[in-house]
């Protein structure tokens, strides 16, 4: 089953322990403010009344807001314009999460070690390369799903200082 943007948003909300107020704040930081009702509709299952599809631009805005919340706003940086036609790949999602959560290569490998497939440093590096690089590897839905699920373990570790 393909991983949709709504699934990704739901999984991140659950695994990063984000309540509705935190989601509202994160979207506000991204210069794409959403009210609680809209966010709740994005989090609903597809067959539920009021379900709203989460476009790539909105998930990207959420991830940008998460980066700002966790790492702070860059000085003299203008907010990135939201491009409604932009395509967000699993690799882009993985990169933005790595930046937001300040994960090093070893952290990502440790998160992925808990899932079934082992990944080497070179395979991991290929996921973070530019798309036009000959060593680029597309990030599959299952890999991203396992990574996001592994974040729950990171956030439940004793002594972890999540923001």
Secondary structure by P-SEA (a helix, b strand, c coil): ccccaaaaaaaaaaaacccaaaaaaaaaaacccccaaaaaaaaccccccbbbbbcaaaaaaaaaaaaaaacccccccccccccccccccaaaaaaaaaaaacccaaaaaaaaccccccccaaaaaaaacccccccbbbbcaaaaaaaaaaaaaaaaccccccc
